[in-house]
Structure formats: structure tokens, C-alpha cells
Amino acid sequence: MSQQTLRDAEVKQGMNKTTDAAFDLERQLRPTEATIDAYAVEKYGVVSKRGTLNVSVTGGGVAGVHTLDIGIPAGAVLLDIIFFNKTLWNAGTSSTLIIGDTADPNGYIAATSLKATNMLAGETVTLDSINAWGGLEGVYLTAAGRRGTLGNGVYYPAADTITAEITLVGTTATTGESHMVVTYALPYPVGVGTYVAT
């Protein structure tokens, strides 16, 4: 083996070690679920969390309720929920989506078909455009609801969970994949109001 070949091999080995060390450091610094809220707010001001529902990992597409939970901490202001229907859910009778929180499981999105009756493959709904692509408004999005028609953020004084449920009825679904992104802010407390008697 020539000297040049040996030097090239040593350089490549050194680069691999450097890359491995960088990956190890990145893994160590990556925030865990327990610290992601404070970390992301400090760095970016808001937090976005994504989850997936897929027939291959949630019960194999059999009839029943397939659930995705995304937690939000106490003091959070919910800014948006984005639901993306990547692949139609082809259960024999129906495939129905609802999204809400612990107080009302369909507060944000009421019963919406994922079999192309309401939402098609590739379509996305958000809290500010529920009806644009076939989503159906839950009670939180009406004039009398928690968000109102202007789409103001919702304050959660206690920790809560945003839940997407897809209910499959009939023969087993062989296709179906959806993603949900929950975005919220954790306002930093800067003080407490005062009172002066008059």
C-alpha cells in the first residue's frame, strides 16, 4: 500500500471519528420530551409537535378507534392545529376523524370523513381554514366557542391533550396515513399586576 493510500485512509478514519463524535454530541444535546417546551420557547418562541396515525402502526387498520395524543403544558396558548390527510383511510364502511381536547373530544373538528367524502388525500385543514378542504367545524370554532370566528388563540391554564381520533367501521382498512401538528406558545411571565386603592 502506498504512502498516499495510507494517508487517505487515515484522513477518512479521522473524518469518520469526527462525524461520529458530532452525532453523539447532537444526540446528547437534543431536548427530551420533558424539556422540549422550555427549550423550544427559549429558542424559537413557539412549540410545534407532530404525530402520525398510520394503519401499519395503529391496530393494523382494524375497526375501532385509532388515537393520537399530543400534550400541551399548563399556561400554553394554542395557536393552531394542522391535520394533513396523506392517504385515504379505506375502511369498508366509514373512516371518521374528530379532533378536540379532554373537555370535548370533537371541539375543534367534528365528524369528518377521511374516505374522500369530506377530505381528500393530500388535503390539509387548520383551525383558521377548517372548511377550506372539507373539514367540519367543532363547537370551539363557532361564534360561541372557545376560539370564535376570528381564530384567536386558546389559553390552557392547566396541562391538556389535543387528541385526534379516527374511527374505522367495517372491513379492515389497508391504506390510511395522517399527520397532526399542534403549535402553541408559552408566554414568558414578566410580572404580576398591582392594585392601588382610590
C-alpha positions as CSV (number, residue, x, y, z in Angstrom):
1,M,0.0,0.0,0.0
2,S,1.4,3.4,-1.0
3,Q,2.1,6.2,1.5
4,Q,-0.6,8.3,-0.2
5,T,-3.2,5.5,0.2
6,L,-2.3,5.2,3.9
7,R,-2.6,8.9,4.4
8,D,-6.0,8.9,2.6
9,A,-7.2,6.1,4.8
10,E,-6.0,7.9,8.0
11,V,-7.8,11.1,6.9
12,K,-11.0,9.1,6.1
13,Q,-10.8,7.4,9.5
14,G,-10.3,10.7,11.2
15,M,-13.3,12.2,9.4
16,N,-15.5,9.3,10.5
17,K,-14.5,9.7,14.1
18,T,-15.2,13.5,13.9
19,T,-18.6,12.8,12.3
20,D,-19.5,10.1,14.9
21,A,-18.5,12.5,17.7
22,A,-20.7,15.2,16.2
23,F,-23.6,12.8,16.1
24,D,-23.1,11.7,19.7
25,L,-23.0,15.4,20.8
26,E,-26.1,16.2,18.9
27,R,-27.9,13.2,20.5
28,Q,-26.8,14.4,23.9
29,L,-28.0,17.9,23.3
30,R,-31.3,17.0,21.7
31,P,-34.1,18.0,24.1
32,T,-36.2,15.3,25.6
33,E,-40.0,15.4,25.8
34,A,-39.6,16.6,29.4
35,T,-37.6,19.7,28.3
36,I,-38.7,20.4,24.8
37,D,-41.3,23.0,25.8
38,A,-38.9,25.3,27.7
39,Y,-36.1,24.7,25.2
40,A,-38.2,25.5,22.1
41,V,-39.9,28.5,23.6
42,E,-36.5,30.0,24.6
43,K,-35.1,29.4,21.2
44,Y,-38.0,30.0,18.9
45,G,-40.9,31.5,20.9
46,V,-43.4,28.8,20.0
47,V,-43.5,25.0,20.0
48,S,-44.7,22.7,17.3
49,K,-45.2,18.9,17.9
50,R,-46.1,16.4,15.2
51,G,-47.7,13.0,15.4
52,T,-48.7,10.3,12.9
53,L,-51.6,7.9,12.5
54,N,-50.9,5.1,10.1
55,V,-52.7,1.8,9.5
56,S,-49.4,-0.1,9.8
57,V,-48.8,1.1,13.4
58,T,-52.2,1.8,14.9
59,G,-54.0,-1.5,15.2
60,G,-53.3,-2.6,11.6
61,G,-56.4,-0.8,10.2
62,V,-58.9,-2.9,12.0
63,A,-62.3,-1.5,13.0
64,G,-62.2,0.7,16.2
65,V,-60.9,4.0,17.4
66,H,-57.3,4.9,16.4
67,T,-56.0,7.7,18.7
68,L,-53.2,10.2,18.5
69,D,-52.5,12.4,21.6
70,I,-50.3,15.5,21.7
71,G,-49.8,17.1,25.1
72,I,-49.6,20.8,25.8
73,P,-48.4,22.2,29.1
74,A,-50.1,24.4,31.7
75,G,-50.1,28.1,30.6
76,A,-49.9,27.3,26.9
77,V,-51.7,29.4,24.3
78,L,-52.9,27.1,21.5
79,L,-52.1,28.8,18.2
80,D,-53.0,26.2,15.6
81,I,-53.8,22.6,14.8
82,I,-52.8,21.3,11.3
83,F,-54.2,18.0,10.1
84,F,-52.8,16.5,6.9
85,N,-54.5,13.6,5.3
86,K,-51.7,12.0,3.3
87,T,-53.5,8.7,2.3
88,L,-57.2,8.0,2.3
89,W,-58.4,5.6,5.0
90,N,-60.3,2.9,3.2
91,A,-62.2,1.0,5.9
92,G,-65.2,-0.8,4.5
93,T,-68.0,1.4,5.9
94,S,-66.5,4.6,7.2
95,S,-63.4,6.4,8.4
96,T,-64.3,9.4,10.5
97,L,-62.0,12.0,12.1
98,I,-62.6,14.1,15.2
99,I,-60.1,16.4,17.0
100,G,-60.6,18.0,20.4
101,D,-59.2,18.1,23.9
102,T,-60.1,16.5,27.2
103,A,-63.1,18.7,27.7
104,D,-64.6,18.0,24.3
105,P,-63.2,15.3,22.0
106,N,-64.6,16.9,18.9
107,G,-64.4,20.5,20.0
108,Y,-62.1,21.5,17.1
109,I,-63.0,19.2,14.3
110,A,-66.4,17.5,14.2
111,A,-67.0,14.2,12.4
112,T,-65.2,14.4,9.1
113,S,-64.9,11.6,6.6
114,L,-61.4,10.6,5.5
115,K,-62.8,8.4,2.7
116,A,-62.9,11.3,0.2
117,T,-66.5,12.3,1.3
118,N,-65.0,15.4,3.1
119,M,-61.2,15.3,3.0
120,L,-59.3,14.0,0.0
121,A,-55.8,12.6,0.0
122,G,-53.2,15.3,0.2
123,E,-55.6,17.9,1.8
124,T,-54.8,19.8,4.9
125,V,-57.1,21.6,7.4
126,T,-56.1,24.1,10.0
127,L,-58.0,25.9,12.7
128,D,-58.2,29.0,10.6
129,S,-59.4,27.2,7.5
130,I,-61.3,24.2,8.7
131,N,-63.9,24.3,5.9
132,A,-61.5,25.1,3.1
133,W,-60.7,21.4,2.3
134,G,-63.7,19.5,3.7
135,G,-63.1,19.7,7.5
136,L,-66.2,20.2,9.6
137,E,-66.1,22.8,12.5
138,G,-66.4,21.7,16.1
139,V,-68.1,23.8,18.7
140,Y,-64.9,25.6,19.6
141,L,-64.7,27.2,16.2
142,T,-68.2,28.6,16.2
143,A,-69.1,32.2,17.3
144,A,-70.0,30.9,20.7
145,G,-67.0,28.6,21.0
146,R,-63.6,28.9,22.7
147,R,-61.8,30.3,19.7
148,G,-64.6,32.2,18.0
149,T,-64.8,33.1,14.3
150,L,-61.6,35.2,14.4
151,G,-59.4,32.3,15.3
152,N,-57.9,33.8,18.5
153,G,-55.6,31.6,20.5
154,V,-56.9,29.4,23.3
155,Y,-55.4,29.7,26.7
156,Y,-55.0,26.5,28.7
157,P,-54.4,27.3,32.4
158,A,-53.8,23.5,33.1
159,A,-52.0,20.9,31.1
160,D,-54.2,19.3,28.5
161,T,-54.1,17.0,25.5
162,I,-55.0,17.6,21.9
163,T,-56.4,14.3,20.5
164,A,-57.2,13.2,17.0
165,E,-59.4,10.1,16.8
166,I,-60.1,8.2,13.6
167,T,-62.9,5.7,14.0
168,L,-62.9,2.9,11.4
169,V,-66.1,0.9,10.8
170,G,-66.5,-2.2,8.5
171,T,-63.8,-4.3,6.9
172,T,-60.2,-3.6,7.8
173,A,-58.5,-0.6,6.2
174,T,-55.5,-1.4,4.1
175,T,-54.5,2.2,3.5
176,G,-54.5,5.3,5.6
177,E,-52.0,7.8,6.9
178,S,-52.5,11.2,8.5
179,H,-50.3,13.7,10.4
180,M,-51.2,16.3,13.0
181,V,-49.1,19.3,14.1
182,V,-50.0,21.2,17.2
183,T,-48.5,24.6,17.6
184,Y,-48.6,26.7,20.8
185,A,-46.8,29.4,22.6
186,L,-45.7,29.5,26.3
187,P,-45.8,33.2,27.1
188,Y,-42.9,34.1,29.4
189,P,-44.2,35.7,32.7
190,V,-42.8,39.2,33.2
191,G,-44.7,40.3,36.2
192,V,-47.9,40.5,38.2
193,G,-50.4,43.3,38.0
194,T,-50.7,45.7,41.0
195,Y,-53.5,47.4,42.7
196,V,-53.8,50.9,44.3
197,A,-56.9,51.9,46.2
198,T,-58.5,55.2,45.1
